[in-house]
Every structure is written in structure tokens, then in C-alpha cells.
Amino acid sequence: MKNRIVFLFFCALPLFLALSFHARVVAQPQVALPPGVLEQGFLYEEAPFASCHASTIEESKSGLVAAWFGGTGEGNPDVGIWYTRQEKGAWSAPVQVADGIESSDRRYPCWNPVLFQVPGGPLLLFYKVGPNPRQWWGMVRRSGDGAKSWSAAERLPDGILGPIKNKPVMTPGGWIVSPSSTEDEGWKGHLEISRDRGKSWEKTAPVNDPREFGLIQPTVLIHSDQSLQLLFRSRQGRIVACRSTEGALRWGPAQATELPNPNSGIDAVTLKDGRFLLVYNHTARGRSPLNVALSADGRRWEAAVRLETEPGEYSYPAVIQDSRGKVHVTYTWKRKKIRYVVLDPDRLPRKEIQGGLWPD
């Protein structure tokens, strides 16, 4: 009898241990997402490149599409443009869509892709090719099927670079306004405007004097009176703003905001309810933390949520609002992956930012 009991005990032991382990796993508390954050993950877990940066995201006719540059390291000749599509709630494996190969013995790095879905038209993929940001040139590819296939790469006209980091916007008047900048003669911001849905482009004069503010990589906000506002990355330690006074061709003076900028990229979006949402590094140095702020007028900003707080690089955000009202954010995560976050803008907390200080 004793031997039988021992035998039954050892037979039941694996099941007991399995159930016990399962109970412990289930009992472990889940990591709570901050208020207003619906989802947080990565666009991929594994990729055939070591380093990545400068992501972009857009809602195409058939769903979300994201892109970035990847290779052995920023500025190396092997760096190309990679992209992924969201299918049935999951992101597809990264695929390279562009490179800087000029010939069998000449190859340049690719830089800063930007996706833009023309309403009723193609999905555009802008990117830059060249040895550095002072000498690069603009390229574009088009997709009519939500990034399932792409046209051949085209070089943009001389003097037209395309959007430098952040997405274009379509104005109520039907213009595509592309935020751009140059670095070869000081940091200068400008716009590139298409009145024919991306077939041709015209370049505005710089909106800033680089001796006062060194500004690049603008993001565009559309106000209720149809005026435009630009927010810039700057060399002056602050996000700098500039407001249009006559359409998109005449601008008021550039002015520093109270929001810090550690000389790193930002992005913002005009929400469907008229508010503005900004993603940026709220710090004077480094690229952490990464923050989300809200504003009703583009001048006074309220703290909403910190997306990242640990040491490391969390930078170059891209942000859109989809057709259902959800906000989608991508950004560089330690130069190793692209982080993907979904926000509900109506559930984000709000606390006033005073004197440039982020409230606790």
C-alpha cells in the first residue's frame, strides 16, 4: 500500500507543479499602461539590420504603414529604407523598399523616410539619399495599393527635398504643405507646396534667420482659422514656433516656446477636435524622457504622459491620428528597434506646464 501511494504521488507531481506554476504566472500583476495609453510594443522583434532611426507612420487605404532607415549605423552606405504593414492587427516582417545604390561602385546612405497618403490618391514615400544632410537630395516612391507594391524611385526636382522628417498636411484649400529645411548654409526651415496633389512643387523662402534661431525639421499644425503654425527642432535649447499670417507663404517672427528641446526631432498633429498633440523630449539634454503634451491654442501646453523615462535614446517621434480617432506614435528605441504606441487622446491626463517644468 505504501509503495502504491508513493507511486501515485510521483505520477501526480508533474501535474501539481504545472498547475502551481500556472497559478503563480496568472497571479503576477500585469504592467499597467499609463492613462490614455492603449497599446505599447514594437514594430518588429528581429530584423536584418543592427541599427534603426527616423520612423514614420501613416494610415493608407488598406491600413497602417510604417517606415524607417536601417543598416549598420546612421550615415553608413548600407543604410536603406525599410517598411512594414499592419495586417489583421499584426505588423509584417520588415522589408527594404529603397537604397542609395548609384552604380556597382557607388552607394550612398538613405535618410529620414516620410509617408503621406494623398486623399483619394497614392501613398507617397519620401526619403533622402546622399553622403550627409548638407548634400542629400529628395526621392519619392508611390503606392496605389496601400504599400503592397511600389513605383520606381524618382528623384525630386532640383531644390525640392521633400518633407525632411515630419509628414505633410493637406490644407482646407487643397494644398499639400510639406515641412522642409536645409543645413548647408545654416539651419533654415521652409515649406514645399503642391497645388496639384503632389505632381509639382514650389519652395517658399526660409521662415527664419539662422543667426537668430537655427531651425530644422518643422512639423505643421492647422488652426481653426486655417492659418498654419510650425514647430521646430532648434539649436537654442527650446522648441521654436512660427505662425502664418497670410496663407502658407507669409510668416510672423519665429519665437521660442517654454518647451525644452535637446536638439532632437519632434512631431505634432492637429486632432479632429481642434486640439494639438505634441511628442517630444522634455529635457534640455539627452533624448530621454519622451513626452506627450496637449494644447488648445498651440501656445500653452499641458503635460499628458511620459512615454519613456529610463536612460537611453528615445527619439525622433512620428505621430498621426487615424480615421477612428486613435493616435499612433512611433519612435526610435535605443537605435535598436522602433517603438509603437497607441493613444486615446480623450483619456490622456492634463496638467499645466509652468515655466517649462513638467509637473510631477
KEVO-533669 format. One record per atom (N, C-alpha, C, O): residue in one letter; x negated, y, z negated. Coordinates in steps of 0.05 Angstrom, whole numbers, plus 5000, padded with zeros to 4 digits. Each point is the difference from the previous one (the first is absolute). Layout:
<atoms>
aXYZ/...
</atoms>
This chain:
<atoms>
m498349765000/m501750245000/m498350255000/m500550205014/k497449794970/k498250234998/k498750055027/k499750235009/n499449565004/n498750035027/n502050125020/n499250165017/r503449764981/r502050115018/r500450304996/r500350155019/i499749934956/i500350294994/i497750165011/i500450215012/v497249684984/v497650145010/v500150025031/v499350215011/f501649575002/f500250005029/f502050215010/f499450145019/l502949874968/l502050205008/l499150284995/l500650185016/f497949864962/f498950274995/f498250105022/f500350225010/f497849614998/f498150085021/f501450035027/f499250165017/c503049684988/c501550045025/c501450275000/c500250135021/a500849954956/a501650264998/a498250244998/a500950235004/l496549734988/l498350234995/l499750195024/l500250244996/p499349665028/p499750185023/p502550185004/p499750235006/l502649644992/l502550165003/l500350214979/l500850225005/f498549704970/f500250194978/f498150245004/f500750234996/l496849715013/l498150215004/l500950185023/l499650254999/a501549635022/a500950165023/a502250194992/a500050235007/l502049664978/l502250174991/l499050214981/l501050235001/s497149704982/s498950204981/s498650225014/s500450244994/f498049695027/f498550205016/f502050185015/f499750255001/h502349625010/h502050165015/h501550204982/h500450235007/a500249684968/a501350174981/a498250244993/a501050234998/r496449724999/r498250224994/r499850195023/r500050254995/v499949655030/v499850185023/v502550175002/v499850245005/v502549634993/v502650155002/v500250214978/v501150225005/a497949714972/a500350194977/a498150245002/a500550204986/q497549785031/q498150235002/q501550245012/q501449975020/p498350264968/p501450245011/p498950085027/p497649995005/q504250095013/q499150105026/q498950294997/q500950154982/v497249925035/v498950265000/v502250195010/v500949985022/a499850214961/a502250195007/a499050215020/a497850114996/l503849945024/l499350215019/l500950274988/l502050014985/p496650215021/p500850264990/p502850075010/p500949895021/p500550294966/p502750085009/p499950115028/p498350165007/g503649755009/g500150095028/g498449845020/g500350035024/v497949804966/v498349835017/v501549735004/v500449854980/l500450095044/l501549765005/l498349765008/l500749774994/e497050285018/e498349785009/e497150105001/e499550245006/q498649584988/q497250085001/q498449755008/q500149794986/g498450225035/g498449775009/g497950095019/g499050234999/f500249605020/f498050065020/f501149925028/f501749835002/l497250305018/l500849935027/l498849735008/l501149875018/y496850054970/y498749745005/y498349924976/y499350174984/e500249575014/e498249904979/e497349945011/e498050034986/e501949875039/e497449945013/e499950125028/e502150025013/a495550064995/a499750135026/a497249945011/a498249954985/p501550075041/p497349945013/p498250244999/p498150025017/f502350184965/f498250234998/f499550044970/f501649924983/a496150215011/a499250034973/a501150264987/a500450014976/s500150195040/s500750264990/s502350125016/s500349955024/c501450214963/c502350125014/c500550284988/c499250064978/h502350105037/h500650274991/h502050135019/h500549905022/a500750324968/a501650195017/a502449865012/a500249985025/s501749924959/s502349865010/s502250205009/s499950244993/t502049655022/t502350155010/t502349815000/t499749765003/i502850344994/i502349835000/i502350145014/i500250254999/e501549605015/e502250115014/e502349805002/e499549765000/e502950345003/e502349825005/e500650015030/e500850205011/s498749575002/s500549985029/s502849915005/s501649974981/k499149985044/k502749915007/k500649734988/k502349934994/s495649915002/s500449724990/s498949964972/s499849774991/g499550444995/g499149974972/g497450154994/g499150165017/l499949804959/l497650154992/l497549905014/l499649765004/v498650425002/v497449955012/v497950164984/v500550234993/a497249655001/a497950144987/a497349955015/a499749805013/a498550394985/a497449985013/a497950134983/a500650164982/w496849785024/w497850114985/w497549955016/w500149865020/f497650254971/f497549915014/f498549814981/f500050034976/g498749775037/g498649804985/g497549905014/g499950005025/g498149924960/g497549905011/g498049964977/g500849964977/t496650065029/t498049964980/t499850244982/t499049984977/g501850265032/g499850244984/g500750245017/g499450005024/e501850204964/e500850255014/e497650115016/e497850044990/g502750025036/g498050125017/g498249805015/g498450085017/n501849664976/n498549795015/n501349945026/n502550015003/p495949925018/p501249965027/p502049785001/p501750015018/d498349794964/d501949785002/d502750074989/d501849845001/v498650404988/v502550084987/v502150045022/v499750165018/g502649694980/g502250035018/g502650064986/g500050034975/i502149995040/i502750054989/i501549734998/i500149855019/w501050104957/w501549764995/w502850074992/w500550224990/y501449595015/y502750064992/y501549754992/y499149785004/t503250264983/t501749794991/t502950095003/t500650244999/r501249565005/r502950065002/r501449854977/r499249784992/q502950354997/q501649864980/q502249845014/q501650115015/e498449634979/e501949825013/e501449844978/e498749854985/k504050185012/k501549864980/k498950044972/k499949824984/g499350435011/g499050084974/g497149934994/g499050064978/a499649825041/a497249934996/a498350145022/a500950045022/w496650034970/w498250125019/w498549795016/w499149804989/s500750245037/s498549825017/s497050024996/s499150204988/a499449605021/a497150014997/a498850235016/a501150075021/p496850074968/p498950235015/p499049925027/p498749795004/v501850385016/v499149965028/v498650265009/v501050224994/q496849755019/q498650235010/q501450105026/q500549855018/v500050414983/v501550125022/v498350195016/v500850075023/a496950024966/a498350195015/a497249984990/a499549944977/d498650125041/d497250014993/d498750235015/d501350135017/g496249924978/g498650225012/g497949915021/g498050145004/i502549635008/i498149905020/i500250175026/i502150025012/e495650104995/e499950155025/e498749845023/e500750045023/s497549794970/s498649835020/s498749774985/s500349984975/s498249865039/s498749774988/s497950084979/s499349844983/d499750405020/d497950094981/d500750264985/d498250124988/r504349965013/r500850244986/r502749954986/r502049945013/r498050104961/r502449974984/r500050204978/r498050044986/y504350105010/y500350204979/y502049904980/y501749845006/p498150274969/p502149934980/p502750135006/p500150215013/c502049674978/c502750125001/c500650124972/c498949924980/w503050275021/w500650154976/w503050064998/w501450025020/n499650004956/n502650134992/n502349955020/n500850195014/p500349574986/p502449965017/p502450154988/p500250034976/v501650045041/v502650134991/v502249895018/v499950025025/l502149864963/l502449905014/l502250215000/l500450144980/f501049885042/f502450175002/f502049895019/f499449955023/q503050004967/q502249915016/q501550235012/q501350154986/v498549885041/v501550215013/v502949935000/v500749785009/p501150394980/p502849935000/p501149935028/p499850175018/g501249594986/g501049925026/g497849945020/g500649965024/g496950034967/g497749965018/g498149794989/g500849844983/p496750175026/p498149804991/p498850054973/p500250224989/l498749574999/l498350034977/l497250085009/l498949865017/l500150354973/l497350105007/l498049924979/l500550034976/l497249885033/l497749954982/l497750195008/l498749945020/f500950274965/f497850185005/f497649904983/f500349894979/y497350155032/y497649954984/y497650155013/y500350115022/k497549904964/k497750145010/k497749805005/k499849804987/v498550275032/v497649845007/v497750205002/v500350215011/g497449724979/g497650175002/g498049954978/g500649854981/p497150265022/p497949944980/p500550124972/p499049894980/n502650335019/n500650124974/n502450205004/n500850055022/p500350054956/p502350185002/p499550265015/p501850145008/r495749944995/r499350255015/r500049955030/r500150195015/q499649564993/q499749945029/q502049805010/q499849915023/w502250024961/w501949805009/w502050115020/w500250255004/w501349585010/w502150085018/w502549844995/w499949794987/g502450315023/g502549884994/g500949795020/g499550035024/m501749754966/m501049785016/m502949954992/m500950074979/v500649795039/v502749934994/v500749745015/v499249965022/r502449874964/r501349775013/r503050014994/r500850134980/r500849755037/r502950014997/r501249734999/r499049815012/s503250164973/s501549754998/s502950055003/s501150184987/g500349675030/g502850035004/g501649794986/g502550005001/d496149824984/d501449774987/d499249974971/d499949784990/g499650454997/g499549994971/g497349874993/g499849864980/a498250195037/a497249914995/a499649705006/a498049884991/k503950005023/k499549725009/k498050005023/k498549805003/s501550415013/s498050025022/s499450305003/s501550174991/w496249885022/w499050285002/w499150065029/w499149825014/s501250434993/s498950095026/s496950024998/s498949974978/a499950075045/a497150055000/a499350254985/a501650194998/a496049824990/a499150244986/a499650235019/a498949965022/e502050284970/e499750245016/e498550214984/e500450034976/r497850115037/r498650224987/r501850255002/r501050065022/l499350084956/l501650255001/l498550225015/l497649985003/p503850225007/p498750215015/p497850144984/p500150004975/d498050115039/d497850154987/d501250214981/d501850155008/g497149874968/g500950204981/g502349904983/g500750134980/i500649655027/i502249884984/i499049764985/i499149805013/l501050204961/l498949784984/l502249824990/l499549774992/g503050325009/g502249854987/g500050054970/g498350154990/p503649744996/p500250034971/p497449894987/p499249775007/i499650384976/i497449924989/i500249794978/i498449824999/k503650204984/k500449804980/k503049944995/k500849774996/n500850445004/n502849984992/n501950015024/n499350105022/k503149794974/k501949975022/k501150265011/k500150204986/p500549805040/p501550235011/p502950014989/p500949814987/v500550405018/v502850034993/v501550095025/v498850135017/m503749814984/m501850105021/m501650234988/m501549954981/t498350295030/t501550234990/t502949985009/t500649865019/p501250294968/p502850015009/p500250105028/p502049935014/g496150224996/g500150095028/g498949815020/g500050055024/g499149714967/g499149795018/g497050005006/g499149865018/w499450314968/w497149995004/w498849784983/w500949954978/i497049935033/i498349834984/i497750174990/i498450105016/v501349934958/v497950164988/v498049814988/v500649864981/s496950155029/s497949824992/s498050154983/s498850195010/p500849734965/p498050144983/p497249925006/p499349764999/s499050435007/s497349935009/s497950194988/s500850194986/s496749765019/s497850164989/s497449935014/s499849805013/t498350384983/t497349965011/t497950054979/t500550144981/e497249745023/e497850034980/e497450095012/e498050024986/d501950035040/d497550065014/d499050294995/d497650055002/e504350144992/e499250274995/e501350104974/e501550205001/g498149664978/g501450054975/g502649845001/g500949925021/w500350054955/w502549844998/w502350195007/w500650194986/k500849745036/k502350175009/k502449825006/k499749795012/g502650304979/g502549865005/g501550135023/g500050245003/h501449605013/h501750105021/h502249805006/h500149784988/l501750295030/l502149825008/l499749945030/l499050165015/e502049604993/e500249945028/e503049945005/e501149824987/i500150325032/i502949995003/i500749895028/i498850075020/s503249754980/s501149895024/s502950085002/s501549944982/r499350185040/r502750085005/r501549795017/r502350045006/d496249755003/d501249805018/d499649724990/d499549815015/r500750164958/r500149744987/r497449855004/r500049755003/g497750394996/g497449885000/g498749965027/g497949885002/k503350235019/k498849975027/k497750205004/k498049945013/s502350304976/s497950215002/s499850144974/s501950004983/w495850145012/w499550124975/w498750285003/w498650055020/e502050124961/e498650264999/e498950044971/e501249904981/k496650235018/k498650034974/k500350294990/k499750195015/t501049834959/t500250274989/t497250104991/t498149844999/a501850414994/a497650114988/a499749894972/a501949914988/p495750105001/p499649924972/p501750164981/p500550245004/v500549634975/v501750144981/v498450114976/v501150144983/n496349815016/n498450094977/n497350105010/n499149945021/d499750234962/d497350095004/d498249824983/d500350004975/p497949845037/p498449814984/p498250134980/p498949864982/r500650405021/r498350144981/r501550044973/r498850044979/e503949965023/e501750034976/e500849734988/e499649954977/f501549885041/f500849734992/f499149815022/f500550055024/g498149744968/g499349795019/g502249794999/g500249854980/l501450135041/l502449845000/l500149795022/l499450075023/i501349694971/i500549795020/i502349834992/i501150024978/q499749815041/q502049784995/q502650114988/q500949914979/p500450285035/p502650104990/p502249805000/p499949815016/t502150224967/t502549865001/t502250205003/t499850224989/v502449715025/v502050205008/v502649954984/v501049774999/l500150454990/l502649994987/l501950185015/l499250215010/i503449714992/i502050165014/i502050114980/i501349844986/h498950425012/h501950124981/h502850035012/h500349975024/s501650094959/s502850015008/s500550225021/s501849985016/d496550234983/d500350225020/d498549935026/d499750185017/q499349584985/q498549895023/q497250115002/q498649955019/s500550214961/s497250084999/s498349764992/s501049814987/l496550205019/l498249784994/l498050094978/l499350234998/q499849574987/q497950054980/q497949785004/q500649775004/l496950324995/l497849815001/l498749984973/l499650214986/l499649555006/l498449964976/l497449875010/l500049825017/f497750274972/f497449925010/f498249884978/f500250074977/r498249755032/r497549934985/r498150235003/r499850125022/s498849954957/s498250235001/s497349944987/s499649804986/r498650385020/r497350004986/r500050174975/r498050024987/q504350105007/q500150194977/q501149894975/q500650154981/g499849595017/g500949874976/g502950014995/g501049924979/r500650195040/r502950024997/r501349915026/r498950045022/i503549864976/i501749975024/i500850285009/i500850174983/v498949895042/v500650275011/v502549985018/v500349815015/a501450404983/a502550015015/a500050235019/a498850214995/c502749765026/c500450215020/c502849975011/c500949785006/r500650444997/r502849995008/r500450155026/r498950225004/s502749675014/s500550135026/s501950234996/s501849994983/t497850225033/t501850234999/t501650035026/t501950165000/e497349705020/e501450035026/e499649745015/e498149975015/g503849844981/g499749745013/g497649864990/g499450024976/a499149855041/a497649864992/a497550135012/a497849875000/l502450385009/l497850135013/l498850234985/l497850095006/r503650024974/r499050224984/r500149924971/r502049884991/w495850184995/w499749904973/w499350224980/w498650195007/g502549784969/g499250184978/g497249914990/g498949815010/p500150334970/p497349954990/p499949734985/p501949924988/a495849955014/a499549754985/a499650084971/a498750194993/q502649654989/q499850064972/q499649744984/q501249805006/a497050214974/a499549774983/a502449954982/a501250194989/t499649565008/t502149924982/t498849944973/t497550024997/e504149924983/e499049924974/e499149714999/e498949914980/l501649945042/l499449715000/l497149965008/l499050115019/p499549734965/p497249955006/p499749825025/p501849865008/n495950165004/n499349835023/n497049954999/n498450195002/p500849554996/p497149944998/p498749965027/p498449825004/n502550355016/n499049975027/n500749725011/n498349855009/s504350084989/s501049745009/s502750045013/s501450194994/g499349625024/g502550025015/g502549994983/g500049874979/i502150265031/i502650004987/i502049945021/i499449995024/d503149964968/d502249995020/d502650064985/d500349974976/a501750145039/a502550084989/a502249945020/a499549965024/v503050044967/v502349965017/v502350174991/v500450044976/t501250065043/t502550134994/t502249794997/t500549865019/l500750124957/l502049804995/l502750095013/l500450235006/k501349574997/k502650055013/k501750204984/k501750135011/d497849884963/d501650194983/d498850284999/d501050174986/g496849875030/g498850275001/g497650034981/g498650205003/r501049624978/r497750024982/r497549915015/r500149895022/f497650174966/f497449925011/f498749804980/f500150044976/l498649765035/l498549814984/l497149995010/l499549975024/l498750064957/l497150025006/l498549774986/l500649944977/v497549945037/v498349794989/v497150115002/v499150085021/y499549924956/y497350135000/y498549914975/y501249884982/n496350185017/n498349954976/n500150244982/n499050215007/h502349774970/h500250234982/h497650014982/h500049934976/t497850155036/t497450024986/t498250185017/t500350035024/a497850104962/a498150175014/a497649845011/a498650095017/r501049674972/r497749835009/r500949715002/r501749914985/g497149955034/g500649725003/g502649955014/g501350195009/r499449564994/r502449935015/r501849814983/r501249815011/s499050254964/s501949884981/s500550204978/s498150134991/p504449915001/p502449855006/p501150085027/p499150195013/l503049654996/l501550075024/l502950054990/l501249834987/n499950405021/n502550104988/n502150065021/n499550045023/v503049964967/v502350095016/v501350234986/v500550004976/a500150225039/a501350234989/a502450085018/a500049935024/l501950214964/l502450085015/l500350314997/l499150124981/s502249995040/s500450295000/s502650065015/s500749875019/a500750344971/a502450095014/a499450235019/a501650055019/d496150084978/d499550235017/d497250005012/d499350195015/g499149604980/g497349995011/g498050174985/g497650015008/r503250124970/r498250174985/r499649894972/r497749974990/r504549984996/r499949894973/r500349705001/r502049905012/w496249954976/w500049715003/w500449874972/w499150104980/e502349685021/e500649854975/e498649735002/e500149865020/a498750064958/a498649744998/a502149775001/a502050014985/a497649795032/a501949785002/a498749744989/a501149894981/v496850025031/v498849744992/v497149995009/v499250115020/r499249754964/r497349935007/r500049725013/r500849814987/l498350175038/l499949745013/l497649844991/l500049764999/e497850384996/e497549874991/e498750184978/e500050245002/t498949634978/t498650144979/t497349894993/t498450144986/e501049625023/e497449874993/e497850135016/e500550125020/p496949854970/p497850105016/p499849865027/p500849775003/g498350375017/g499749895027/g501050205020/g500650234994/e499549695031/e501050175022/e502849925008/e500449775009/y501550414988/y502749975009/y500750255015/y500650214988/s499449785038/s499850255015/s501549985027/s501049795008/y499050445006/y501150025027/y502849885002/y500449825016/p501550294969/p502749895001/p501450075027/p499350205012/a502649644995/a501950065022/a502849954988/a500449804986/v501550375021/v502749974988/v502150075021/v499850195015/i502449644985/i502350055016/i502549944984/i499949874979/q502450235030/q502649914989/q501549855023/q500250115022/d500849654972/d501249855021/d503050085004/d501050174986/s500349705033/s502750065007/s502049954978/s502250105000/r497049734980/r501849944977/r499450174976/r501349984979/g496750205023/g499450184978/g497749924982/g499150164983/k499849605020/k497749914984/k497550135011/k499750045024/v498450014957/v497550125007/v497849795000/v499849834982/h498650165039/h497949815003/h497350145000/h499650205014/v498549694970/v497450124997/v497949795005/v500249784990/t497750295026/t497649835002/t497650174993/t500050245003/y497949624986/y497650154994/y497649814997/y500449764997/t497350355005/t497549844997/t499749914971/t500250164981/w499349585015/w499649894974/w497149894999/w499449785009/k498850384979/k497249934996/k498649945026/k497949865000/r503050245023/r498949945026/r500049715008/r498849925019/k502749924965/k500149715005/k502749915012/k500249825016/k502050324976/k502649935009/k501750265003/k499250224993/i503149745020/i501950225002/i502449944982/i501449795003/r499050384977/r502349964982/r502550105013/r500150195016/y502149674977/y502750075010/y501950034977/y500249824983/v501250415016/v501850064978/v502750105011/v500050155020/v502249764968/v502650105007/v501250154977/v499949914977/l501250335028/l501150184979/l502950055006/l500950015022/d500650034956/d502750115002/d499850294990/d499750054976/p500550145043/p499550284991/p502150114981/p499550204986/d502849675012/d502150094982/d499549904971/d501350104982/r496949715015/r499549894973/r497350084989/r499349914978/l499350255036/l497450094990/l500350214978/l501750185002/p496849794976/p500250204979/p498750265009/p498550005019/r502250224967/r498950265008/r499350164975/r501750044982/k495850055017/k499150174978/k498450235013/k498449965019/e502050284971/e498750235012/e497049994997/e498949944979/i499750125043/i497150035000/i499450294994/i500950185015/q497849874963/q499450284992/q497050044999/q498549854988/g500750375025/g497150075000/g498349785013/g497749984994/g503549875024/g498549795013/g499749754984/g498649815009/l502550184967/l499649774982/l502349805004/l502350084999/w497049675004/w501949795003/w501149934972/w498449944982/p504250075013/p501149954973/p499649714992/p500049825017/d499850134957/d499849734990/d502749865001/d500249774992/
</atoms>
